[in-house]
C-alpha cells in the first residue's frame, strides 16, 4: 500500500507512479526504503507533476465538459437498454430476460477492458478476473468477440461521435487529446451502464442514471471486484483525492469527475497554484524502470523472441499465417529502424522515430530484388529522389503495424517483462480519404457492360478469353465476379469458398461465409450466410458444386506465393476485362467496386439497413445493431438478394 498519493513500494524501495492525461504512465524511483523520506519526496514530485500535466492537458476537456459528455453517454445508453428491455419483457421465450442480462454483462466487460487498456487490449490479460466475476468460458469468448465488434464500431462511428461531442460539450473543434479523453469516457460510461443493467434482476430503473454515473466516474469501485489494476489508480483517475492544492485545476489532470466541494462559497480556481518546490527532473519510467523490477526475467526480452511467443498464442486462437509474417516483419523492421532489439529498452521516443520511418519509406519498399539487399537507411536515402506521392506507407498499413507493435508490448508486459509505459495512440495516422472514396462503385450500366464481355457471353478458347466466340468456360474468372455482383462479398471470401460452404438450409441455397482452411475473415461481423441469387442457380452454380464434389469450390485457383491470396490468380485477367469493357472509366475501380455496387443497389431497392448489414458483413453503426440485432431470417435475406437486378 502506498504511503501517500502515487507513492508505491516496489521491492525494497519506494517509487512514484502516476497516470498521464490521455494515456500512459510515468514512474520515478525514489531510491529510498524509508517511508518518511518517500512521503516527503513523493509530495514534491506530485506538486511538480501537476504543472507538467496541466501543460500537457491544454487541449483536453475541462471537467465540466467531461461531465456533460459522460452524462450524455450514460443517459443515451440507459435509454437504449430500457427500450430493449421493454421488448424482451413481452418476449415469451423462456429465460430470455436472463440471457439478455448476461449479454449486458458480457458487453459491459468488453467495454470496460477497452476503456482500461486501450483499443489494443487483449482479453487473455483478463481471463482470471472475468472468471472470478462469474463469466463462463462461452461468455469469456463473447467478451473477446464483443471487443472486436466495439473496435470496428468505433472506426465506423468516430466522425459521428466527434460531432456529438462538439454539440454536447460546446467545442468548435475536437483536439486529439480531447478525443482520447472523450473516447475513454464513452467506453467507461457505456461499460458502467451495461454492467449495472446486467447485474440487476428487476425492471426497477428509478436510480439507474445516478448509480451508473457514480460507477462511471469511480471505476475503482466497479473494477476492484474484477481484479482490474489492483493497487493502482484506474486509467486516468487517481484512487483517492489529492491533498495538494495544485490539483484543484478544472483541466483534466487524470480525473473525469467534478471537483469536490470544499464547503467554501468562493469559486474554485481554474488555474493551477504555483508552489515553490525544488527543481526535479520528471523523467519517464524508462529512466529508472530497472530499479523497480526484477532484473532476472523468466522470458527472453529480444523483440523477435517476444514476437514468436505472441504468434504462437495468436495461432492457437485462430490467427492466419499471413498475420504471423506481418508480426515477424514488424519485429525485424523496428530493430533495423531504431537499433532497439530488447523490449525492456524500448522507449516512447523509439516508437515515435519508428513512426517517422514508416512515413518516409516508399510505399513499395523492398518489393524489388535490389531493395531487398539494401538497409533501411539506404532505402530512405534513395527515396529522397522519388515523387512525394510514392513516399509513406498508407494509413491502414501504418495503423496495422502500430497495432501489432502494441500487441507485442502487451505480450511482453503480460509475461512480466519490465516494459516502459508506451502510448501509441497519438502515433496512429488518420486517414483523410473517406472509405467510400477509396474504391469507387460500378454503375448499373458499367456492370452490364462488364458482363457483356466474351468471358460470360462466349470466347474463342481458354487461351483467347478476350476474343468473342462460342465457348463459355465456367471457371473462377467466370464465377467470382458473378457471385460478387449477386452477394456483395469480398473477393477472397468468394475465392476461398469450399464445396461445404455452398449448402442448403430450410430449402434455401446459401453461401456460408466463415473461416476455413483457405482463409480467415476480416473481422467478427464478416461471419454470415448469404442466400444464392436465382440467376446463379440458373447459370449452373450447383452443377459446379456437383462436379467438384469436395474441397475448394473453385479448384483452378492457385496461390502465386505461399501467403498470397487465392483471388490474386484472376487479377490480371479481371483487369483486362475492365480495360476492354470500360476503358478510361475503369480508373479508381476494382473487384471491390462490385461490393459497393451491391450496397448501392440494396439501398435503392429499399432493403432495410439491418438486413443490408447482415448480408454484407458490415459492423453496425450502433451497439443496438451489434449486440441485440439477431441475424436476419433467411427468407428475408433471400427476398433482399432477389431485388438485385440481373447483370446479363
C-alpha positions as CSV (number, residue, x, y, z in Angstrom):
1,X,0.0,0.0,0.0
2,X,1.3,3.5,-0.8
3,X,2.4,5.8,2.0
4,X,0.8,8.8,0.2
5,X,-0.8,9.5,-3.2
6,X,1.1,8.0,-6.1
7,X,3.8,6.5,-3.9
8,X,4.1,2.7,-4.0
9,X,6.6,0.2,-2.8
10,X,8.4,-1.8,-5.4
11,X,10.7,-4.4,-3.8
12,X,12.9,-2.9,-1.2
13,X,12.4,0.8,-2.2
14,X,9.6,3.2,-3.0
15,X,8.6,4.6,-6.4
16,X,6.3,7.4,-7.5
17,X,3.9,6.4,-10.2
18,X,1.1,8.4,-11.9
19,X,-1.2,8.1,-14.9
20,X,-0.6,10.7,-17.6
21,X,-3.6,12.6,-19.0
22,X,-4.6,11.0,-22.3
23,X,-2.9,7.6,-21.6
24,X,0.3,6.1,-20.4
25,X,2.1,6.2,-17.0
26,X,5.1,8.0,-15.6
27,X,7.2,6.2,-12.9
28,X,10.1,7.6,-10.9
29,X,12.2,5.6,-8.5
30,X,12.5,7.5,-5.2
31,X,15.6,5.4,-4.3
32,X,14.7,5.2,-0.7
33,X,13.5,2.4,1.6
34,X,12.4,5.0,4.3
35,X,8.6,5.7,4.2
36,X,9.0,9.2,5.6
37,X,11.6,10.1,3.0
38,X,9.4,8.6,0.3
39,X,6.4,10.6,1.6
40,X,8.3,13.9,1.5
41,X,10.0,13.4,-1.9
42,X,6.8,11.9,-3.3
43,X,4.9,15.0,-2.4
44,X,7.4,17.2,-4.1
45,X,7.3,15.1,-7.3
46,X,3.4,15.2,-7.2
47,X,3.4,19.0,-6.9
48,X,5.9,19.3,-9.8
49,X,4.0,16.9,-12.0
50,X,0.7,18.9,-11.6
51,X,2.2,21.8,-13.5
52,X,3.6,19.5,-16.2
53,X,0.3,17.6,-16.5
54,X,-1.6,20.9,-16.8
55,X,0.5,22.0,-19.7
56,X,0.0,18.5,-21.3
57,X,-3.8,18.9,-21.0
58,X,-4.1,22.3,-22.5
59,X,-6.1,20.9,-25.4
60,X,-8.0,18.4,-23.4
61,X,-11.5,18.5,-22.0
62,X,-12.4,20.6,-18.9
63,X,-14.0,18.7,-16.1
64,X,-17.3,20.4,-16.9
65,X,-17.1,19.3,-20.5
66,X,-16.2,15.8,-19.4
67,X,-19.2,15.6,-17.1
68,X,-21.6,16.8,-19.8
69,X,-20.2,14.2,-22.2
70,X,-20.3,11.4,-19.6
71,X,-23.9,12.3,-18.7
72,X,-24.9,12.3,-22.3
73,X,-23.3,8.8,-23.0
74,X,-24.8,7.2,-19.9
75,X,-28.3,8.6,-20.4
76,X,-28.3,7.5,-24.0
77,X,-27.1,4.0,-23.2
78,X,-29.7,3.6,-20.4
79,X,-32.5,4.8,-22.7
80,X,-31.4,2.2,-25.3
81,X,-31.2,-0.6,-22.8
82,X,-34.6,0.4,-21.3
83,X,-36.2,0.3,-24.8
84,X,-34.8,-3.1,-25.5
85,X,-35.8,-4.4,-22.0
86,X,-39.4,-3.4,-22.8
87,X,-39.2,-5.5,-26.0
88,X,-37.7,-8.5,-24.1
89,X,-40.4,-8.1,-21.3
90,X,-43.0,-9.1,-23.9
91,X,-41.0,-12.0,-25.3
92,X,-42.5,-15.3,-24.3
93,X,-39.2,-17.2,-24.9
94,X,-38.3,-18.9,-21.6
95,X,-35.3,-17.4,-19.9
96,X,-34.9,-14.6,-22.5
97,X,-34.7,-11.8,-19.9
98,X,-31.9,-13.7,-18.0
99,X,-30.0,-14.3,-21.3
100,X,-30.2,-10.6,-22.1
101,X,-28.9,-9.6,-18.7
102,X,-25.9,-11.9,-19.2
103,X,-25.4,-10.3,-22.7
104,X,-25.3,-7.0,-20.9
105,X,-22.6,-8.2,-18.5
106,X,-20.5,-9.7,-21.3
107,X,-20.7,-6.4,-23.3
108,X,-20.0,-4.3,-20.3
109,X,-16.9,-6.2,-19.5
110,X,-15.7,-5.8,-23.1
111,X,-16.2,-2.1,-22.9
112,X,-14.5,-1.9,-19.5
113,X,-11.4,-3.7,-20.7
114,X,-11.1,-1.4,-23.7
115,X,-11.6,1.6,-21.5
116,X,-8.8,0.5,-19.2
117,X,-6.2,-1.0,-21.5
118,X,-7.0,0.9,-24.8
119,X,-8.1,-0.4,-28.1
120,X,-5.1,-2.8,-28.3
121,X,-6.3,-4.7,-25.3
122,X,-6.4,-8.5,-25.4
123,X,-8.9,-10.5,-23.4
124,X,-6.3,-13.0,-22.3
125,X,-4.9,-10.5,-19.9
126,X,-8.2,-10.6,-18.0
127,X,-9.2,-14.2,-18.2
128,X,-8.8,-14.8,-14.4
129,X,-10.6,-11.6,-13.5
130,X,-13.5,-12.5,-15.8
131,X,-13.8,-16.0,-14.4
132,X,-13.8,-14.5,-10.9
133,X,-16.6,-12.2,-12.0
134,X,-18.7,-15.3,-12.8
135,X,-18.3,-15.4,-16.6
136,X,-18.2,-18.9,-18.0
137,X,-16.0,-20.0,-20.9
138,X,-18.6,-19.2,-23.5
139,X,-19.2,-15.8,-22.1
140,X,-15.5,-15.0,-21.9
141,X,-15.2,-15.8,-25.6
142,X,-18.2,-13.5,-26.1
143,X,-16.1,-10.7,-24.4
144,X,-13.4,-11.2,-27.0
145,X,-15.9,-11.2,-29.8
146,X,-17.6,-8.0,-28.4
147,X,-14.2,-6.3,-28.1
148,X,-13.6,-6.8,-31.8
149,X,-17.1,-5.5,-32.7
150,X,-16.6,-2.4,-30.5
151,X,-13.3,-1.6,-32.2
152,X,-14.9,-2.0,-35.6
153,X,-17.9,0.1,-34.5
154,X,-15.6,2.9,-33.2
155,X,-13.9,3.2,-36.6
156,X,-17.3,3.5,-38.3
157,X,-18.8,6.0,-35.8
158,X,-15.8,8.1,-34.9
159,X,-16.9,11.1,-37.0
160,X,-20.4,10.9,-35.6
161,X,-19.2,10.7,-32.1
162,X,-16.9,13.7,-32.5
163,X,-19.9,15.6,-33.9
164,X,-21.9,14.7,-30.8
165,X,-19.0,15.7,-28.6
166,X,-18.8,19.1,-30.2
167,X,-22.6,19.6,-29.7
168,X,-22.7,18.3,-26.1
169,X,-19.5,19.9,-24.8
170,X,-19.8,23.1,-26.9
171,X,-16.5,22.6,-28.7
172,X,-15.6,24.3,-32.0
173,X,-13.1,21.5,-32.8
174,X,-12.0,18.3,-31.2
175,X,-8.3,18.2,-30.5
176,X,-6.5,14.8,-30.4
177,X,-6.1,14.8,-26.6
178,X,-9.8,15.8,-26.1
179,X,-10.9,13.0,-28.3
180,X,-8.7,10.4,-26.5
181,X,-10.3,11.5,-23.2
182,X,-13.8,11.6,-24.6
183,X,-13.4,8.2,-26.2
184,X,-12.3,6.7,-22.8
185,X,-15.3,8.3,-21.2
186,X,-17.5,7.0,-23.9
187,X,-16.3,3.4,-23.3
188,X,-16.3,3.8,-19.5
189,X,-19.8,5.3,-19.4
190,X,-21.2,2.6,-21.6
191,X,-19.4,-0.1,-19.6
192,X,-20.9,1.2,-16.4
193,X,-24.4,1.2,-18.0
194,X,-24.2,-2.3,-19.3
195,X,-22.6,-3.8,-16.2
196,X,-25.2,-2.1,-13.9
197,X,-28.1,-3.3,-16.0
198,X,-26.6,-6.8,-16.4
199,X,-26.3,-7.2,-12.6
200,X,-30.0,-6.3,-11.7
201,X,-32.8,-8.8,-11.8
202,X,-35.7,-6.4,-11.8
203,X,-37.0,-3.8,-14.2
204,X,-36.8,-1.0,-11.5
205,X,-34.9,1.9,-13.1
206,X,-35.6,4.9,-10.8
207,X,-32.0,5.4,-9.6
208,X,-30.2,3.9,-12.6
209,X,-28.8,7.1,-14.0
210,X,-27.3,8.3,-10.7
211,X,-26.0,4.9,-9.9
212,X,-24.4,4.3,-13.3
213,X,-22.8,7.8,-13.4
214,X,-21.2,7.0,-10.0
215,X,-19.8,3.8,-11.3
216,X,-18.5,5.5,-14.5
217,X,-16.8,8.3,-12.5
218,X,-15.3,6.0,-9.9
219,X,-14.1,2.9,-11.8
220,X,-12.1,1.7,-8.8
221,X,-15.4,0.8,-7.1
222,X,-16.7,-1.0,-10.1
223,X,-13.4,-2.6,-11.2
224,X,-11.9,-3.6,-7.9
225,X,-14.1,-6.6,-7.6
226,X,-12.9,-7.8,-11.0
227,X,-9.2,-7.5,-10.2
228,X,-8.6,-4.8,-12.8
229,X,-5.5,-2.7,-12.0
230,X,-5.4,-3.7,-8.3
231,X,-3.4,-1.3,-6.2
232,X,-3.0,1.3,-9.0
233,X,-5.3,4.2,-9.9
234,X,-7.8,3.4,-12.6
235,X,-6.9,4.7,-16.0
236,X,-6.9,8.5,-15.9
237,X,-8.3,8.6,-12.3
238,X,-6.5,8.9,-9.0
239,X,-7.5,6.3,-6.5
240,X,-8.0,8.9,-3.8
241,X,-8.4,12.7,-3.7
242,X,-5.0,14.5,-3.6
243,X,-4.5,16.8,-0.6
244,X,-2.2,19.0,-2.7
245,X,-4.0,22.3,-3.7
246,X,-2.3,22.4,-7.0
247,X,-4.7,19.6,-8.1
248,X,-7.7,21.9,-7.9
249,X,-7.4,22.8,-11.6
250,X,-10.5,22.4,-13.7
251,X,-8.4,21.0,-16.5
252,X,-8.4,17.2,-16.6
253,X,-5.3,16.0,-14.8
254,X,-6.2,12.4,-14.7
255,X,-9.8,12.8,-13.4
256,X,-13.0,12.9,-15.2
257,X,-15.0,13.8,-12.1
258,X,-16.2,17.2,-11.0
259,X,-14.0,19.0,-8.4
260,X,-15.2,18.2,-4.8
261,X,-17.0,20.9,-2.9
262,X,-14.7,22.1,-0.1
263,X,-17.6,23.9,1.6
264,X,-16.3,27.4,0.7
265,X,-18.7,29.7,-1.1
266,X,-15.8,31.2,-3.1
267,X,-15.5,29.8,-6.6
268,X,-12.8,27.2,-7.2
269,X,-9.6,28.4,-9.0
270,X,-9.4,27.3,-12.6
271,X,-5.6,27.7,-12.9
272,X,-3.0,25.5,-11.0
273,X,-1.4,27.1,-8.0
274,X,2.3,27.5,-8.3
275,X,4.3,26.1,-5.3
276,X,7.9,26.9,-4.6
277,X,9.4,23.4,-4.9
278,X,12.9,22.2,-5.7
279,X,13.6,21.6,-9.4
280,X,13.1,17.9,-10.1
281,X,13.5,16.4,-13.5
282,X,10.4,14.4,-14.2
283,X,11.9,11.6,-16.1
284,X,9.7,8.9,-17.7
285,X,9.6,5.5,-16.1
286,X,12.1,4.2,-18.6
287,X,14.8,6.2,-16.9
288,X,14.6,4.3,-13.7
289,X,12.5,1.2,-14.6
290,X,15.3,-1.2,-13.9
291,X,15.3,-0.2,-10.2
292,X,11.6,-1.1,-10.0
293,X,11.5,-4.5,-11.5
294,X,13.2,-7.8,-11.1
295,X,16.4,-8.0,-13.0
296,X,16.1,-11.7,-13.9
297,X,13.1,-12.1,-16.2
298,X,11.8,-15.5,-17.0
299,X,11.2,-14.7,-20.7
300,X,13.6,-13.7,-23.5
301,X,13.2,-10.0,-24.0
302,X,14.5,-9.9,-27.5
303,X,11.9,-8.5,-29.9
304,X,12.0,-11.5,-32.3
305,X,11.5,-13.9,-29.3
306,X,8.6,-11.9,-27.9
307,X,7.1,-11.8,-31.4
308,X,7.3,-15.6,-31.7
309,X,5.6,-16.1,-28.4
310,X,2.8,-13.7,-29.5
311,X,2.5,-15.5,-32.8
312,X,2.2,-18.9,-31.1
313,X,-0.6,-17.6,-28.8
314,X,-2.5,-16.0,-31.7
315,X,-2.1,-19.0,-33.9
316,X,-3.8,-21.1,-31.2
317,X,-6.6,-18.6,-31.2
318,X,-7.1,-18.9,-35.0
319,X,-4.8,-16.2,-36.5
320,X,-3.9,-16.7,-40.1
321,X,-0.2,-17.3,-41.1
322,X,-0.3,-14.1,-43.1
323,X,-0.6,-12.0,-39.9
324,X,2.2,-14.1,-38.3
325,X,4.5,-13.0,-41.2
326,X,3.5,-9.4,-40.6
327,X,4.3,-9.6,-36.9
328,X,7.8,-11.1,-37.7
329,X,8.4,-8.3,-40.3
330,X,7.4,-5.7,-37.7
331,X,9.9,-7.0,-35.1
332,X,12.7,-7.1,-37.7
333,X,11.9,-3.6,-39.1
334,X,11.6,-2.0,-35.7
335,X,15.0,-3.2,-34.7
336,X,16.5,-2.1,-38.0
337,X,14.9,1.3,-37.9
338,X,15.6,2.1,-34.3
339,X,18.5,-0.1,-33.2
340,X,16.5,-1.4,-30.3
341,X,16.3,-5.2,-30.1
342,X,15.4,-5.6,-26.4
343,X,11.7,-4.9,-25.5
344,X,12.8,-3.7,-22.0
345,X,14.9,-1.0,-23.5
346,X,12.2,0.2,-25.8
347,X,11.0,3.8,-25.1
348,X,8.3,6.2,-26.3
349,X,10.9,8.1,-28.4
350,X,11.9,4.9,-30.2
351,X,8.2,4.4,-31.2
352,X,8.0,8.0,-32.4
353,X,11.1,7.5,-34.5
354,X,9.7,4.3,-35.9
355,X,6.6,6.1,-36.9
356,X,8.7,8.7,-38.7
357,X,10.5,5.9,-40.6
358,X,7.1,4.5,-41.7
359,X,6.2,7.9,-43.1
360,X,9.5,8.2,-45.0
361,X,9.6,4.7,-46.6
362,X,8.4,4.2,-50.2
363,X,5.0,2.6,-50.4
364,X,6.6,-0.3,-52.3
365,X,9.8,-0.6,-50.3
366,X,11.7,-3.9,-50.6
367,X,9.5,-5.2,-53.4
368,X,12.4,-5.3,-55.9
369,X,15.4,-7.6,-55.5
370,X,17.6,-4.5,-55.5
371,X,16.0,-3.0,-52.4
372,X,15.9,-6.4,-50.6
373,X,19.6,-6.2,-50.4
374,X,19.6,-2.6,-49.1
375,X,19.5,-1.4,-45.5
376,X,16.7,0.9,-44.2
377,X,18.9,4.0,-44.2
378,X,20.0,3.2,-47.8
379,X,16.3,2.9,-48.8
380,X,15.4,6.2,-47.1
381,X,18.3,8.0,-48.8
382,X,17.3,6.6,-52.2
383,X,13.6,7.6,-51.5
384,X,14.5,11.3,-51.4
385,X,14.7,11.3,-55.2
386,X,11.2,9.7,-55.7
387,X,8.0,11.6,-56.2
388,X,6.3,12.7,-53.0
389,X,3.1,10.7,-53.9
390,X,5.2,7.4,-53.6
391,X,6.6,8.2,-50.2
392,X,5.0,7.0,-47.0
393,X,3.1,3.8,-46.2
394,X,-0.7,4.1,-46.3
395,X,-2.6,5.0,-43.1
396,X,-4.1,1.5,-43.0
397,X,-0.6,-0.1,-43.1
398,X,0.8,2.3,-40.6
399,X,-2.0,1.7,-38.1
400,X,-1.9,-2.1,-38.6
401,X,1.8,-2.0,-38.0
402,X,1.4,0.1,-34.8
403,X,-1.4,-2.3,-33.7
404,X,1.0,-5.2,-34.0
405,X,3.6,-3.3,-32.0
406,X,1.0,-2.7,-29.3
407,X,0.2,-6.4,-29.2
408,X,3.9,-7.2,-28.9
409,X,4.3,-4.8,-26.0
410,X,1.2,-6.2,-24.3
411,X,2.6,-9.7,-24.7
412,X,5.9,-8.7,-23.0
413,X,4.0,-6.9,-20.3
414,X,1.8,-9.9,-19.6
415,X,4.9,-12.1,-19.3
416,X,6.2,-9.8,-16.5
417,X,8.9,-8.2,-18.6
418,X,9.8,-4.6,-17.4
419,X,8.3,-2.7,-20.3
420,X,8.2,1.1,-20.1
421,X,4.8,2.7,-20.4
422,X,4.2,3.3,-24.2
423,X,1.3,5.1,-25.7
424,X,0.9,4.5,-29.4
425,X,-2.5,6.3,-29.8
426,X,-1.1,9.7,-30.9
427,X,1.2,7.9,-33.4
428,X,-1.7,6.4,-35.4
429,X,-2.4,8.1,-38.7
430,X,-5.8,9.4,-39.5
431,X,-7.0,8.5,-43.0
432,X,-8.1,11.7,-44.7
433,X,-9.8,9.9,-47.5
434,X,-13.3,8.6,-46.9
435,X,-13.6,4.8,-47.2
436,X,-16.3,5.1,-49.9
437,X,-14.0,7.4,-52.0
438,X,-11.0,4.9,-52.0
439,X,-12.7,2.4,-54.3
440,X,-15.5,3.7,-56.5
441,X,-18.7,1.9,-57.2
442,X,-19.7,0.5,-60.6
443,X,-22.8,2.0,-62.0
444,X,-25.6,-0.4,-63.2
445,X,-24.7,0.4,-66.8
446,X,-21.0,-0.4,-66.2
447,X,-21.9,-3.7,-64.6
448,X,-23.9,-4.7,-67.6
449,X,-21.0,-3.7,-69.9
450,X,-18.6,-5.8,-67.8
451,X,-20.8,-9.0,-68.1
452,X,-21.2,-8.4,-71.8
453,X,-17.6,-9.4,-72.2
454,X,-16.6,-12.7,-74.0
455,X,-15.8,-14.3,-70.7
456,X,-19.6,-14.5,-70.0
457,X,-21.1,-14.3,-73.5
458,X,-18.7,-16.6,-75.3
459,X,-15.0,-16.5,-76.2
460,X,-12.9,-18.3,-78.8
461,X,-10.9,-20.6,-76.4
462,X,-9.3,-20.9,-73.0
463,X,-6.3,-19.0,-74.3
464,X,-8.3,-16.3,-76.1
465,X,-10.8,-15.3,-73.4
466,X,-10.9,-11.7,-74.7
467,X,-12.0,-12.6,-78.2
468,X,-15.7,-13.2,-79.0
469,X,-16.7,-16.7,-79.8
470,X,-19.0,-19.6,-78.7
471,X,-17.0,-21.1,-75.8
472,X,-18.1,-20.4,-72.3
473,X,-15.6,-21.6,-69.6
474,X,-17.2,-21.7,-66.2
475,X,-14.1,-21.3,-64.1
476,X,-13.1,-19.0,-61.3
477,X,-12.8,-16.0,-63.6
478,X,-16.4,-16.7,-64.7
479,X,-17.9,-17.3,-61.3
480,X,-16.1,-14.9,-58.9
481,X,-17.3,-11.6,-60.4
482,X,-20.8,-13.0,-60.9
483,X,-21.1,-14.1,-57.3
484,X,-19.7,-10.7,-56.1
485,X,-22.4,-8.9,-58.2
486,X,-25.1,-11.0,-56.6
487,X,-23.8,-11.1,-53.0
488,X,-21.5,-8.1,-52.4
489,X,-19.0,-10.5,-50.9
490,X,-15.3,-9.7,-50.8
491,X,-13.1,-11.3,-53.4
492,X,-11.2,-13.5,-51.0
493,X,-14.4,-14.5,-49.2
494,X,-15.6,-15.9,-52.6
495,X,-12.3,-17.3,-53.8
496,X,-11.8,-19.3,-50.5
497,X,-15.2,-21.0,-50.6
498,X,-15.2,-24.7,-50.2
499,X,-17.9,-27.1,-51.5
500,X,-19.3,-27.5,-48.0
501,X,-19.7,-23.7,-47.8
502,X,-22.4,-23.8,-50.6
503,X,-25.2,-25.6,-48.8
504,X,-29.0,-25.7,-48.4
505,X,-30.9,-24.7,-45.3
506,X,-34.6,-24.8,-44.9
507,X,-34.9,-25.3,-48.7
508,X,-32.7,-22.2,-49.4
509,X,-29.3,-22.5,-51.1
510,X,-26.8,-20.2,-49.4
511,X,-23.1,-19.3,-49.1
512,X,-21.8,-19.9,-45.6
513,X,-19.1,-17.3,-45.3
514,X,-16.9,-18.5,-42.4
515,X,-13.3,-19.2,-41.6
516,X,-11.9,-22.3,-43.3
517,X,-8.6,-23.8,-44.3
518,X,-8.3,-21.4,-47.2
519,X,-8.6,-18.0,-45.4
520,X,-9.8,-16.3,-42.3
521,X,-12.3,-13.4,-42.3
522,X,-11.7,-9.6,-42.0
523,X,-13.5,-9.4,-38.6
524,X,-16.1,-11.0,-36.4
525,X,-19.0,-9.4,-38.3
526,X,-17.9,-11.0,-41.6
527,X,-19.2,-14.3,-40.4
528,X,-22.6,-14.7,-42.2
529,X,-24.8,-16.6,-44.5
530,X,-25.9,-15.1,-47.9
531,X,-28.7,-16.7,-50.0
532,X,-27.8,-17.7,-53.6
533,X,-29.4,-15.5,-56.2
534,X,-31.7,-17.5,-58.5
535,X,-29.7,-16.3,-61.6
536,X,-26.6,-18.0,-60.2
537,X,-28.5,-21.3,-60.0
538,X,-29.8,-20.8,-63.5
539,X,-26.3,-20.3,-64.7
540,X,-25.2,-23.7,-63.3
541,X,-23.5,-22.9,-59.9
542,X,-25.0,-26.0,-58.4
543,X,-23.6,-28.0,-61.3
544,X,-20.2,-26.6,-60.4
545,X,-20.7,-27.9,-56.9
546,X,-21.6,-31.3,-58.1
547,X,-18.6,-31.5,-60.5
548,X,-16.1,-30.6,-57.8
549,X,-17.7,-32.8,-55.1
550,X,-15.3,-31.8,-52.3
551,X,-12.5,-29.5,-51.4
552,X,-12.3,-26.0,-52.9
553,X,-15.4,-24.8,-54.9
554,X,-13.0,-23.2,-57.5
555,X,-10.1,-25.7,-57.7
556,X,-8.5,-23.8,-60.6
557,X,-7.4,-21.0,-58.3
558,X,-3.7,-21.3,-57.2
559,X,-1.8,-19.1,-54.9
560,X,1.0,-17.3,-56.6
561,X,3.1,-17.4,-53.4
562,X,2.6,-19.3,-50.1
563,X,0.9,-16.3,-48.4
564,X,-0.7,-14.8,-51.5
565,X,-4.5,-14.6,-51.8
566,X,-6.3,-17.2,-53.9
567,X,-8.2,-14.4,-55.6
568,X,-4.9,-13.0,-57.0
569,X,-5.0,-15.7,-59.6
570,X,-7.7,-13.9,-61.6
571,X,-6.4,-10.4,-61.0
572,X,-4.6,-9.9,-64.3
573,X,-7.5,-11.3,-66.5
574,X,-10.0,-9.3,-64.5
575,X,-8.1,-6.1,-65.1
576,X,-8.1,-7.0,-68.8
577,X,-11.9,-7.3,-68.7
578,X,-12.2,-3.9,-67.1
579,X,-9.8,-2.3,-69.7
580,X,-11.7,-3.9,-72.6
581,X,-15.2,-3.1,-71.4
582,X,-14.8,0.2,-69.5
583,X,-11.7,1.9,-70.9
584,X,-10.8,5.1,-69.1
585,X,-13.9,4.8,-67.0
586,X,-12.3,2.0,-65.0
587,X,-9.9,4.3,-63.2
588,X,-10.2,4.0,-59.5
589,X,-12.3,0.9,-59.8
590,X,-11.5,-2.7,-58.9
591,X,-13.1,-6.0,-58.0
592,X,-14.2,-4.4,-54.7
593,X,-16.3,-1.9,-56.6
594,X,-18.8,-4.8,-57.1
595,X,-19.3,-4.8,-53.3
596,X,-20.1,-1.1,-53.4
597,X,-22.4,-1.7,-56.4
598,X,-24.4,-4.2,-54.4
599,X,-24.6,-1.9,-51.4
600,X,-26.0,0.9,-53.6
601,X,-28.5,-1.4,-55.3
602,X,-29.8,-2.8,-52.0
603,X,-30.2,0.7,-50.6
604,X,-32.0,1.9,-53.7
605,X,-34.3,-1.2,-53.6
606,X,-35.4,-0.2,-50.1
607,X,-33.8,-3.1,-48.2
608,X,-33.7,-2.2,-44.5
609,X,-30.4,-1.3,-43.0
610,X,-30.2,-4.2,-40.5
611,X,-30.7,-6.7,-43.4
612,X,-28.0,-4.9,-45.5
613,X,-25.6,-5.1,-42.6
614,X,-26.2,-8.8,-42.2
615,X,-25.8,-9.6,-45.9
616,X,-22.6,-7.6,-46.4
617,X,-21.0,-8.4,-43.0
618,X,-20.7,-4.8,-42.1
619,X,-20.2,-3.6,-38.5
620,X,-23.3,-1.9,-37.2
621,X,-23.1,1.8,-36.5
622,X,-25.0,1.4,-33.3
623,X,-24.5,-1.1,-30.4
624,X,-28.1,-2.0,-30.8
625,X,-27.3,-3.4,-34.2
626,X,-24.2,-5.3,-32.9
627,X,-25.3,-6.8,-29.6
628,X,-29.1,-7.2,-29.8
629,X,-29.6,-7.4,-33.5
630,X,-30.3,-11.0,-34.4
631,X,-29.3,-12.4,-37.8
632,X,-32.0,-11.7,-40.4
633,X,-34.1,-14.8,-41.3
634,X,-33.0,-16.5,-44.5
635,X,-36.4,-15.8,-46.1
636,X,-35.9,-12.0,-45.6
637,X,-32.3,-12.1,-46.8
638,X,-33.4,-14.1,-49.9
639,X,-36.1,-11.6,-50.7
640,X,-33.4,-8.8,-50.5
641,X,-31.0,-10.7,-52.7
642,X,-33.7,-11.2,-55.3
643,X,-34.1,-7.4,-55.6
644,X,-30.6,-7.2,-57.1
645,X,-31.0,-6.7,-60.9
646,X,-29.8,-9.4,-63.3
647,X,-26.5,-8.4,-64.7
648,X,-26.8,-10.1,-68.1
